[in-house]
Amino acid sequence: MEIRRLWQQDIPQVQALMMDVVSRLPSDALYSMDRLEALYENVQDKGEMYGTFQGEKLVAYTVIAFPGLSANNLGREFGVPEADLPKVASLEGSIVHESVRGQGLQRHFHALREQRAREQRMLYLYATVHPDNGISRKNLQAAGFTLQFTRPMYGGLLRHCYAKKLEVLELLD
């Protein structure tokens, strides 16, 4: 399997994989599907998207978003000072096809997105997850995220919000 950054031309495969996997979840509440416009934004200026391929077939993807000062930056809700909001990154959805589950892709995606956040000089990361998604909660906690709050989001769907403060690392210029 190969992991690579995704671009605009990959969005049709991303959308098809998302719809395919979500259609088999036991509940619609477990995953909030991204709008098509949001997928395009996350490969342009508001984030990055990475995909795992088996040959030419996309079998998993993940998103890191940079919400900046936008209203959907949850950093405000877990105490990030207004001046630091541009240094907040959001671990957005990950989708892993059933055929490749159990191979540590979600943990690898967490590490990749945290690395990219550090390279972008972000100070905070957050992620939201459905309370019944035990695997995602466990992976977030293993990656050093702590539960900040639980509330309805995404059209009334209950979500836990986890956050992590990144240590400032001196980068050689």
Rosetta constraint file for C-alpha pairs under 8 A:
AtomPair CA 1 CA 52 HARMONIC 6.44 0.50
AtomPair CA 1 CA 53 HARMONIC 5.52 0.50
AtomPair CA 1 CA 54 HARMONIC 4.96 0.50
AtomPair CA 1 CA 55 HARMONIC 7.24 0.50
AtomPair CA 2 CA 52 HARMONIC 5.49 0.50
AtomPair CA 2 CA 53 HARMONIC 5.24 0.50
AtomPair CA 2 CA 54 HARMONIC 6.78 0.50
AtomPair CA 3 CA 50 HARMONIC 6.70 0.50
AtomPair CA 3 CA 51 HARMONIC 5.44 0.50
AtomPair CA 3 CA 52 HARMONIC 4.34 0.50
AtomPair CA 3 CA 53 HARMONIC 6.34 0.50
AtomPair CA 4 CA 50 HARMONIC 5.52 0.50
AtomPair CA 4 CA 51 HARMONIC 5.56 0.50
AtomPair CA 4 CA 52 HARMONIC 6.65 0.50
AtomPair CA 5 CA 48 HARMONIC 7.40 0.50
AtomPair CA 5 CA 49 HARMONIC 5.88 0.50
AtomPair CA 5 CA 50 HARMONIC 4.29 0.50
AtomPair CA 5 CA 51 HARMONIC 6.25 0.50
AtomPair CA 6 CA 10 HARMONIC 5.91 0.50
AtomPair CA 6 CA 11 HARMONIC 7.86 0.50
AtomPair CA 6 CA 43 HARMONIC 6.76 0.50
AtomPair CA 6 CA 48 HARMONIC 7.59 0.50
AtomPair CA 6 CA 49 HARMONIC 5.33 0.50
AtomPair CA 6 CA 50 HARMONIC 5.21 0.50
AtomPair CA 6 CA 51 HARMONIC 6.17 0.50
AtomPair CA 7 CA 11 HARMONIC 7.03 0.50
AtomPair CA 7 CA 43 HARMONIC 5.41 0.50
AtomPair CA 7 CA 44 HARMONIC 7.62 0.50
AtomPair CA 7 CA 49 HARMONIC 7.46 0.50
AtomPair CA 8 CA 40 HARMONIC 6.23 0.50
AtomPair CA 8 CA 43 HARMONIC 6.34 0.50
AtomPair CA 8 CA 44 HARMONIC 7.71 0.50
AtomPair CA 10 CA 14 HARMONIC 6.36 0.50
AtomPair CA 11 CA 15 HARMONIC 6.02 0.50
AtomPair CA 11 CA 39 HARMONIC 6.84 0.50
AtomPair CA 11 CA 40 HARMONIC 6.97 0.50
AtomPair CA 12 CA 16 HARMONIC 6.15 0.50
AtomPair CA 13 CA 17 HARMONIC 6.10 0.50
AtomPair CA 13 CA 58 HARMONIC 6.70 0.50
AtomPair CA 14 CA 18 HARMONIC 6.11 0.50
AtomPair CA 14 CA 58 HARMONIC 7.41 0.50
AtomPair CA 14 CA 61 HARMONIC 7.20 0.50
AtomPair CA 15 CA 19 HARMONIC 6.14 0.50
AtomPair CA 15 CA 36 HARMONIC 7.51 0.50
AtomPair CA 16 CA 20 HARMONIC 6.05 0.50
AtomPair CA 17 CA 21 HARMONIC 6.08 0.50
AtomPair CA 17 CA 58 HARMONIC 7.39 0.50
AtomPair CA 17 CA 59 HARMONIC 7.21 0.50
AtomPair CA 17 CA 60 HARMONIC 7.66 0.50
AtomPair CA 17 CA 95 HARMONIC 7.70 0.50
AtomPair CA 17 CA 97 HARMONIC 7.53 0.50
AtomPair CA 18 CA 22 HARMONIC 5.93 0.50
AtomPair CA 18 CA 33 HARMONIC 7.41 0.50
AtomPair CA 18 CA 95 HARMONIC 6.41 0.50
AtomPair CA 19 CA 23 HARMONIC 5.92 0.50
AtomPair CA 20 CA 24 HARMONIC 7.12 0.50
AtomPair CA 21 CA 25 HARMONIC 6.93 0.50
AtomPair CA 21 CA 95 HARMONIC 7.30 0.50
AtomPair CA 21 CA 96 HARMONIC 7.61 0.50
AtomPair CA 21 CA 97 HARMONIC 6.17 0.50
AtomPair CA 21 CA 98 HARMONIC 7.71 0.50
AtomPair CA 22 CA 28 HARMONIC 7.42 0.50
AtomPair CA 22 CA 31 HARMONIC 6.99 0.50
AtomPair CA 22 CA 33 HARMONIC 7.99 0.50
AtomPair CA 25 CA 30 HARMONIC 7.35 0.50
AtomPair CA 26 CA 30 HARMONIC 7.94 0.50
AtomPair CA 28 CA 32 HARMONIC 7.64 0.50
AtomPair CA 29 CA 130 HARMONIC 7.55 0.50
AtomPair CA 29 CA 157 HARMONIC 6.04 0.50
AtomPair CA 29 CA 158 HARMONIC 7.91 0.50
AtomPair CA 30 CA 130 HARMONIC 5.65 0.50
AtomPair CA 30 CA 132 HARMONIC 7.44 0.50
AtomPair CA 30 CA 133 HARMONIC 6.98 0.50
AtomPair CA 31 CA 130 HARMONIC 7.47 0.50
AtomPair CA 32 CA 154 HARMONIC 6.74 0.50
AtomPair CA 34 CA 38 HARMONIC 6.16 0.50
AtomPair CA 34 CA 39 HARMONIC 6.56 0.50
AtomPair CA 35 CA 39 HARMONIC 6.59 0.50
AtomPair CA 36 CA 40 HARMONIC 6.59 0.50
AtomPair CA 37 CA 41 HARMONIC 6.24 0.50
AtomPair CA 38 CA 42 HARMONIC 6.13 0.50
AtomPair CA 39 CA 43 HARMONIC 6.77 0.50
AtomPair CA 40 CA 44 HARMONIC 6.43 0.50
AtomPair CA 41 CA 45 HARMONIC 6.25 0.50
AtomPair CA 41 CA 46 HARMONIC 5.59 0.50
AtomPair CA 41 CA 47 HARMONIC 6.95 0.50
AtomPair CA 42 CA 46 HARMONIC 5.15 0.50
AtomPair CA 42 CA 47 HARMONIC 4.19 0.50
AtomPair CA 42 CA 48 HARMONIC 5.35 0.50
AtomPair CA 42 CA 49 HARMONIC 6.42 0.50
AtomPair CA 42 CA 63 HARMONIC 7.10 0.50
AtomPair CA 42 CA 64 HARMONIC 7.54 0.50
AtomPair CA 42 CA 65 HARMONIC 6.31 0.50
AtomPair CA 43 CA 47 HARMONIC 5.84 0.50
AtomPair CA 43 CA 48 HARMONIC 5.03 0.50
AtomPair CA 43 CA 49 HARMONIC 5.79 0.50
AtomPair CA 44 CA 48 HARMONIC 7.28 0.50
AtomPair CA 46 CA 65 HARMONIC 5.78 0.50
AtomPair CA 46 CA 66 HARMONIC 5.35 0.50
AtomPair CA 46 CA 67 HARMONIC 6.70 0.50
AtomPair CA 47 CA 63 HARMONIC 7.15 0.50
AtomPair CA 47 CA 64 HARMONIC 5.49 0.50
AtomPair CA 47 CA 65 HARMONIC 4.00 0.50
AtomPair CA 47 CA 66 HARMONIC 5.37 0.50
AtomPair CA 48 CA 63 HARMONIC 5.83 0.50
AtomPair CA 48 CA 64 HARMONIC 5.39 0.50
AtomPair CA 48 CA 65 HARMONIC 6.43 0.50
AtomPair CA 49 CA 61 HARMONIC 7.02 0.50
AtomPair CA 49 CA 62 HARMONIC 5.69 0.50
AtomPair CA 49 CA 63 HARMONIC 4.45 0.50
AtomPair CA 49 CA 64 HARMONIC 6.45 0.50
AtomPair CA 50 CA 61 HARMONIC 5.49 0.50
AtomPair CA 50 CA 62 HARMONIC 5.41 0.50
AtomPair CA 50 CA 63 HARMONIC 6.52 0.50
AtomPair CA 51 CA 58 HARMONIC 6.52 0.50
AtomPair CA 51 CA 59 HARMONIC 7.50 0.50
AtomPair CA 51 CA 60 HARMONIC 5.60 0.50
AtomPair CA 51 CA 61 HARMONIC 4.11 0.50
AtomPair CA 51 CA 62 HARMONIC 6.50 0.50
AtomPair CA 52 CA 58 HARMONIC 5.85 0.50
AtomPair CA 52 CA 59 HARMONIC 5.74 0.50
AtomPair CA 52 CA 60 HARMONIC 5.02 0.50
AtomPair CA 52 CA 61 HARMONIC 6.06 0.50
AtomPair CA 53 CA 57 HARMONIC 5.29 0.50
AtomPair CA 53 CA 58 HARMONIC 4.51 0.50
AtomPair CA 53 CA 59 HARMONIC 5.62 0.50
AtomPair CA 53 CA 60 HARMONIC 7.20 0.50
AtomPair CA 54 CA 58 HARMONIC 6.60 0.50
AtomPair CA 54 CA 59 HARMONIC 6.72 0.50
AtomPair CA 59 CA 96 HARMONIC 6.25 0.50
AtomPair CA 59 CA 97 HARMONIC 5.38 0.50
AtomPair CA 59 CA 99 HARMONIC 7.91 0.50
AtomPair CA 59 CA 100 HARMONIC 7.15 0.50
AtomPair CA 60 CA 94 HARMONIC 7.29 0.50
AtomPair CA 60 CA 95 HARMONIC 5.34 0.50
AtomPair CA 60 CA 96 HARMONIC 4.27 0.50
AtomPair CA 60 CA 97 HARMONIC 5.95 0.50
AtomPair CA 61 CA 94 HARMONIC 5.58 0.50
AtomPair CA 61 CA 95 HARMONIC 5.48 0.50
AtomPair CA 61 CA 96 HARMONIC 6.69 0.50
AtomPair CA 62 CA 92 HARMONIC 7.07 0.50
AtomPair CA 62 CA 93 HARMONIC 5.88 0.50
AtomPair CA 62 CA 94 HARMONIC 4.17 0.50
AtomPair CA 62 CA 95 HARMONIC 6.55 0.50
AtomPair CA 62 CA 109 HARMONIC 6.57 0.50
AtomPair CA 63 CA 91 HARMONIC 6.27 0.50
AtomPair CA 63 CA 92 HARMONIC 5.05 0.50
AtomPair CA 63 CA 93 HARMONIC 5.89 0.50
AtomPair CA 63 CA 94 HARMONIC 6.55 0.50
AtomPair CA 63 CA 113 HARMONIC 7.80 0.50
AtomPair CA 64 CA 89 HARMONIC 6.75 0.50
AtomPair CA 64 CA 90 HARMONIC 5.65 0.50
AtomPair CA 64 CA 91 HARMONIC 4.77 0.50
AtomPair CA 64 CA 92 HARMONIC 5.53 0.50
AtomPair CA 64 CA 113 HARMONIC 6.14 0.50
AtomPair CA 65 CA 89 HARMONIC 5.70 0.50
AtomPair CA 65 CA 90 HARMONIC 5.03 0.50
AtomPair CA 65 CA 91 HARMONIC 6.50 0.50
AtomPair CA 65 CA 92 HARMONIC 6.51 0.50
AtomPair CA 66 CA 86 HARMONIC 7.62 0.50
AtomPair CA 66 CA 88 HARMONIC 6.60 0.50
AtomPair CA 66 CA 89 HARMONIC 4.78 0.50
AtomPair CA 66 CA 90 HARMONIC 6.30 0.50
AtomPair CA 67 CA 72 HARMONIC 6.78 0.50
AtomPair CA 67 CA 73 HARMONIC 5.39 0.50
AtomPair CA 67 CA 86 HARMONIC 7.28 0.50
AtomPair CA 67 CA 88 HARMONIC 7.10 0.50
AtomPair CA 67 CA 89 HARMONIC 6.65 0.50
AtomPair CA 67 CA 90 HARMONIC 7.22 0.50
AtomPair CA 68 CA 73 HARMONIC 6.81 0.50
AtomPair CA 68 CA 85 HARMONIC 5.94 0.50
AtomPair CA 68 CA 86 HARMONIC 4.21 0.50
AtomPair CA 68 CA 87 HARMONIC 7.19 0.50
AtomPair CA 68 CA 88 HARMONIC 6.91 0.50
AtomPair CA 69 CA 73 HARMONIC 6.65 0.50
AtomPair CA 69 CA 85 HARMONIC 5.97 0.50
AtomPair CA 69 CA 86 HARMONIC 6.05 0.50
AtomPair CA 73 CA 85 HARMONIC 7.41 0.50
AtomPair CA 73 CA 88 HARMONIC 7.61 0.50
AtomPair CA 74 CA 78 HARMONIC 7.03 0.50
AtomPair CA 74 CA 126 HARMONIC 7.68 0.50
AtomPair CA 75 CA 79 HARMONIC 6.37 0.50
AtomPair CA 75 CA 80 HARMONIC 5.12 0.50
AtomPair CA 75 CA 85 HARMONIC 6.46 0.50
AtomPair CA 75 CA 88 HARMONIC 6.63 0.50
AtomPair CA 75 CA 124 HARMONIC 7.87 0.50
AtomPair CA 75 CA 126 HARMONIC 7.63 0.50
AtomPair CA 76 CA 80 HARMONIC 5.33 0.50
AtomPair CA 76 CA 81 HARMONIC 7.06 0.50
AtomPair CA 76 CA 82 HARMONIC 7.16 0.50
AtomPair CA 76 CA 85 HARMONIC 7.51 0.50
AtomPair CA 78 CA 148 HARMONIC 6.33 0.50
AtomPair CA 78 CA 149 HARMONIC 7.96 0.50
AtomPair CA 78 CA 163 HARMONIC 7.90 0.50
AtomPair CA 80 CA 84 HARMONIC 6.35 0.50
AtomPair CA 80 CA 85 HARMONIC 6.49 0.50
AtomPair CA 81 CA 85 HARMONIC 6.64 0.50
AtomPair CA 84 CA 88 HARMONIC 7.16 0.50
AtomPair CA 84 CA 123 HARMONIC 7.79 0.50
AtomPair CA 86 CA 122 HARMONIC 7.86 0.50
AtomPair CA 87 CA 121 HARMONIC 6.95 0.50
AtomPair CA 87 CA 122 HARMONIC 4.33 0.50
AtomPair CA 87 CA 123 HARMONIC 5.28 0.50
AtomPair CA 87 CA 124 HARMONIC 6.46 0.50
AtomPair CA 88 CA 122 HARMONIC 5.72 0.50
AtomPair CA 88 CA 123 HARMONIC 6.09 0.50
AtomPair CA 88 CA 124 HARMONIC 4.73 0.50
AtomPair CA 88 CA 125 HARMONIC 5.82 0.50
AtomPair CA 88 CA 126 HARMONIC 7.74 0.50
AtomPair CA 89 CA 117 HARMONIC 6.59 0.50
AtomPair CA 89 CA 122 HARMONIC 6.52 0.50
AtomPair CA 89 CA 124 HARMONIC 6.22 0.50
AtomPair CA 89 CA 125 HARMONIC 4.89 0.50
AtomPair CA 89 CA 126 HARMONIC 6.59 0.50
AtomPair CA 90 CA 125 HARMONIC 5.57 0.50
AtomPair CA 90 CA 126 HARMONIC 4.97 0.50
AtomPair CA 90 CA 127 HARMONIC 5.80 0.50
AtomPair CA 91 CA 110 HARMONIC 7.87 0.50
AtomPair CA 91 CA 113 HARMONIC 7.20 0.50
AtomPair CA 91 CA 125 HARMONIC 6.90 0.50
AtomPair CA 91 CA 126 HARMONIC 5.99 0.50
AtomPair CA 91 CA 127 HARMONIC 4.92 0.50
AtomPair CA 91 CA 128 HARMONIC 7.85 0.50
AtomPair CA 92 CA 127 HARMONIC 6.45 0.50
AtomPair CA 92 CA 128 HARMONIC 7.65 0.50
AtomPair CA 94 CA 106 HARMONIC 7.24 0.50
AtomPair CA 96 CA 100 HARMONIC 6.82 0.50
AtomPair CA 96 CA 101 HARMONIC 6.34 0.50
AtomPair CA 96 CA 105 HARMONIC 7.61 0.50
AtomPair CA 96 CA 106 HARMONIC 7.78 0.50
AtomPair CA 97 CA 101 HARMONIC 6.52 0.50
AtomPair CA 101 CA 105 HARMONIC 7.37 0.50
AtomPair CA 104 CA 108 HARMONIC 6.17 0.50
AtomPair CA 105 CA 109 HARMONIC 5.95 0.50
AtomPair CA 106 CA 110 HARMONIC 6.24 0.50
AtomPair CA 106 CA 136 HARMONIC 7.80 0.50
AtomPair CA 106 CA 139 HARMONIC 7.41 0.50
AtomPair CA 107 CA 111 HARMONIC 6.41 0.50
AtomPair CA 107 CA 139 HARMONIC 6.21 0.50
AtomPair CA 107 CA 143 HARMONIC 7.81 0.50
AtomPair CA 108 CA 112 HARMONIC 6.15 0.50
AtomPair CA 109 CA 113 HARMONIC 6.06 0.50
AtomPair CA 110 CA 114 HARMONIC 6.09 0.50
AtomPair CA 110 CA 140 HARMONIC 7.81 0.50
AtomPair CA 110 CA 143 HARMONIC 7.28 0.50
AtomPair CA 111 CA 115 HARMONIC 6.11 0.50
AtomPair CA 111 CA 143 HARMONIC 7.84 0.50
AtomPair CA 112 CA 116 HARMONIC 6.25 0.50
AtomPair CA 113 CA 117 HARMONIC 6.08 0.50
AtomPair CA 114 CA 118 HARMONIC 6.20 0.50
AtomPair CA 114 CA 125 HARMONIC 7.70 0.50
AtomPair CA 115 CA 119 HARMONIC 6.21 0.50
AtomPair CA 116 CA 120 HARMONIC 6.18 0.50
AtomPair CA 117 CA 121 HARMONIC 6.24 0.50
AtomPair CA 117 CA 122 HARMONIC 5.18 0.50
AtomPair CA 117 CA 123 HARMONIC 7.92 0.50
AtomPair CA 117 CA 125 HARMONIC 7.79 0.50
AtomPair CA 118 CA 122 HARMONIC 5.51 0.50
AtomPair CA 118 CA 123 HARMONIC 7.51 0.50
AtomPair CA 118 CA 166 HARMONIC 7.61 0.50
AtomPair CA 118 CA 169 HARMONIC 7.94 0.50
AtomPair CA 121 CA 168 HARMONIC 7.98 0.50
AtomPair CA 122 CA 166 HARMONIC 7.43 0.50
AtomPair CA 123 CA 165 HARMONIC 5.95 0.50
AtomPair CA 123 CA 166 HARMONIC 4.99 0.50
AtomPair CA 123 CA 167 HARMONIC 7.05 0.50
AtomPair CA 123 CA 168 HARMONIC 7.00 0.50
AtomPair CA 124 CA 163 HARMONIC 7.12 0.50
AtomPair CA 124 CA 164 HARMONIC 5.75 0.50
AtomPair CA 124 CA 165 HARMONIC 4.56 0.50
AtomPair CA 124 CA 166 HARMONIC 5.60 0.50
AtomPair CA 125 CA 163 HARMONIC 5.55 0.50
AtomPair CA 125 CA 164 HARMONIC 5.21 0.50
AtomPair CA 125 CA 165 HARMONIC 6.49 0.50
AtomPair CA 125 CA 166 HARMONIC 7.40 0.50
AtomPair CA 126 CA 145 HARMONIC 7.84 0.50
AtomPair CA 126 CA 161 HARMONIC 6.89 0.50
AtomPair CA 126 CA 162 HARMONIC 5.48 0.50
AtomPair CA 126 CA 163 HARMONIC 4.15 0.50
AtomPair CA 126 CA 164 HARMONIC 6.33 0.50
AtomPair CA 127 CA 161 HARMONIC 5.76 0.50
AtomPair CA 127 CA 162 HARMONIC 5.31 0.50
AtomPair CA 127 CA 163 HARMONIC 6.46 0.50
AtomPair CA 128 CA 159 HARMONIC 5.95 0.50
AtomPair CA 128 CA 160 HARMONIC 5.47 0.50
AtomPair CA 128 CA 161 HARMONIC 4.43 0.50
AtomPair CA 128 CA 162 HARMONIC 6.18 0.50
AtomPair CA 129 CA 133 HARMONIC 6.74 0.50
AtomPair CA 129 CA 136 HARMONIC 6.99 0.50
AtomPair CA 129 CA 137 HARMONIC 6.89 0.50
AtomPair CA 129 CA 159 HARMONIC 5.29 0.50
AtomPair CA 129 CA 160 HARMONIC 5.29 0.50
AtomPair CA 129 CA 161 HARMONIC 6.62 0.50
AtomPair CA 130 CA 157 HARMONIC 7.91 0.50
AtomPair CA 130 CA 158 HARMONIC 6.23 0.50
AtomPair CA 130 CA 159 HARMONIC 4.64 0.50
AtomPair CA 130 CA 160 HARMONIC 6.12 0.50
AtomPair CA 131 CA 137 HARMONIC 7.71 0.50
AtomPair CA 131 CA 158 HARMONIC 7.22 0.50
AtomPair CA 131 CA 159 HARMONIC 6.12 0.50
AtomPair CA 131 CA 160 HARMONIC 6.04 0.50
AtomPair CA 133 CA 137 HARMONIC 6.31 0.50
AtomPair CA 134 CA 138 HARMONIC 6.00 0.50
AtomPair CA 135 CA 139 HARMONIC 6.16 0.50
AtomPair CA 136 CA 140 HARMONIC 6.12 0.50
AtomPair CA 137 CA 141 HARMONIC 6.20 0.50
AtomPair CA 138 CA 142 HARMONIC 6.08 0.50
AtomPair CA 139 CA 143 HARMONIC 6.21 0.50
AtomPair CA 140 CA 144 HARMONIC 6.58 0.50
AtomPair CA 140 CA 145 HARMONIC 5.38 0.50
AtomPair CA 140 CA 146 HARMONIC 7.85 0.50
AtomPair CA 140 CA 162 HARMONIC 7.50 0.50
AtomPair CA 141 CA 145 HARMONIC 4.91 0.50
AtomPair CA 141 CA 146 HARMONIC 6.27 0.50
AtomPair CA 144 CA 164 HARMONIC 6.53 0.50
AtomPair CA 145 CA 162 HARMONIC 5.64 0.50
AtomPair CA 145 CA 163 HARMONIC 5.11 0.50
AtomPair CA 145 CA 164 HARMONIC 4.79 0.50
AtomPair CA 146 CA 162 HARMONIC 5.14 0.50
AtomPair CA 146 CA 163 HARMONIC 5.52 0.50
AtomPair CA 146 CA 164 HARMONIC 6.52 0.50
AtomPair CA 147 CA 160 HARMONIC 6.80 0.50
AtomPair CA 147 CA 161 HARMONIC 5.93 0.50
AtomPair CA 147 CA 162 HARMONIC 4.34 0.50
AtomPair CA 147 CA 163 HARMONIC 6.61 0.50
AtomPair CA 148 CA 160 HARMONIC 7.52 0.50
AtomPair CA 148 CA 161 HARMONIC 5.62 0.50
AtomPair CA 148 CA 162 HARMONIC 5.45 0.50
AtomPair CA 148 CA 163 HARMONIC 6.57 0.50
AtomPair CA 149 CA 160 HARMONIC 5.92 0.50
AtomPair CA 149 CA 161 HARMONIC 5.48 0.50
AtomPair CA 149 CA 162 HARMONIC 7.46 0.50
AtomPair CA 150 CA 158 HARMONIC 7.06 0.50
AtomPair CA 150 CA 159 HARMONIC 5.56 0.50
AtomPair CA 150 CA 160 HARMONIC 4.33 0.50
AtomPair CA 150 CA 161 HARMONIC 6.11 0.50
AtomPair CA 151 CA 158 HARMONIC 5.51 0.50
AtomPair CA 151 CA 159 HARMONIC 5.64 0.50
AtomPair CA 151 CA 160 HARMONIC 6.75 0.50
AtomPair CA 152 CA 156 HARMONIC 4.74 0.50
AtomPair CA 152 CA 157 HARMONIC 4.97 0.50
AtomPair CA 152 CA 158 HARMONIC 4.11 0.50
AtomPair CA 152 CA 159 HARMONIC 5.91 0.50
AtomPair CA 153 CA 157 HARMONIC 5.16 0.50
AtomPair CA 153 CA 158 HARMONIC 6.03 0.50
AtomPair CA 153 CA 159 HARMONIC 6.32 0.50
